Amino acid sequence: MNSSKPKVLQILSDKTLLGHVLAQAQQLCSKVHVVYGFGGDQVRQHINDDSVNWVEQANQLGTGHAVQQAMPHIDDDSISLILYGDVPLIEQATLNDLITQAQKSDISLLSVILDNPSGYGRIIRDNNQIQAIVEQKDANKEQLAICEVNTGIMAVNSSLLKTYLDGLDSNNAQGELYLTDIIAMAVNDGKTIASVITDNEFEVAGVNDKIQLAELERTFQQNQATQFMQKGLMLKDPGRFDCRGNLSFGQDCEIDVNVVIEGEVTLGDNTTIAPNCIIKDTTIGSNVSILANSVIEDAFIGDGASIGPFARIRPEANIGENAKIGNFVEVKKSTIGKGSKVSHLSYVGDTTMGENVNIGAGVITCNYDGANKHQTIIEDGAFVGSDTQLIAPVTIGKNTTIGAGSTITKDVADAQLSLSRSKQTTLKNWQRPVKK
């Protein structure tokens, strides 16, 4: 992977490769064991899941040897489901089928038919019954022509699995203990090997480089996009949409191209998101318009609001019903009341703003004195003229008008006009505030 991180810690969508596999395993299995080798300490620290039993494979002697390490922790009267940490798109329905088959016949194997099977172990059948798996390096010319290949994923009666693992040997081209050799052992014992064949090669595809990782990322996103559209979401181009988290939505929502969803995002009804927006951990109400190139994180957007274009809504922002946050406006840790407008080129931070307030172009709430943050309060109906600086802490009363170009340093009473047109003044012996 040409990375400082082990392969299974590479990210696909919002999870590590191993995280995707764990999520499926934990829904199906009463206990999950992760066999680790190279970079194992880093993997354990990153996953940090107390429900996982971590099993070290100190010497990497093959897949059979890896599974052997976990067997002392597994009950004989169980089914062992064997998965791989770099196969992230395996589907729960497929695994359910595999487990069901194993409960009937002791061993079930997941295979896939590939146009190009090079590099994979071939499934050897006789009268349609699986007889063995032959690895690429051990296969003859006739066997190499077989297109049905082993995925390595299987479900096995645990007691039987322990017996067969004890009988493995390393008499092969790799000098390793092959897990796949247990299939031939089972056939010799008269066991029937149940077969589950997937027609989705990406479901069982492993990741060995950044190219394959990118291919599976796109497959994952396309699958999500299809599911969202089947549930009613309108995606202008599903090939240019990324959901790296969880998205829920109401009726008649529409998302344009190059939108990225991260974390937990909720949309109400009739909400539209224009191109090139990034939305993370945010609740957005109904009839909301998110205009192009806006970035929203950890915020609440009320019904009927309009955001953007080129707006940045930072954490702990609460935008009220029918409020407008316009182009090149930044809002941070502030409440914007119902019907209020911040239309152009403004910064609003650490502010409580009432209803039906109008903020002119270029207004700034000066919330930071160089050491500490301070609050600005703007009450209902206030009008703040363009290019005004509100020096916090300060309160602007109800229905007050602030003249354009003013620097307001003191509270302004209700229904007053306040403005400043003073000459520049320099204060000597002034000391910068110290952080409390």
Secondary structure by P-SEA (a helix, b strand, c coil): ccccccccccccccccaaaaaaaaaaacccbbbbbbccaaaaaaaaaccccbbbbbccccccaaaaaaaacccccccbbbbbbbcccccccaaaaaaaaaaaacccbbbbbbbbcccccbbbbbbcccccccccccccccccccccccccccccccaaaaaaaaaaacccccccccccccaaaaaaaaabbbbbbbbbcccccccccccaaaaaaaaaaaaaaaaaaaaaabbbbccccccccccbbbbccbbbbccbbbbccbbbbccbbbbccbbbbcbbbbbcccccccbbbbccbbbccbbbbccbbbbcccbbbcccccccccbbbccbbbccccccccbbbbccbbbbcbbbbccccccccccccbbbbbbbccbbbbccbbbbcccbbbcccbbbccccccccccccbbbbbbbccbbbbccccccccc
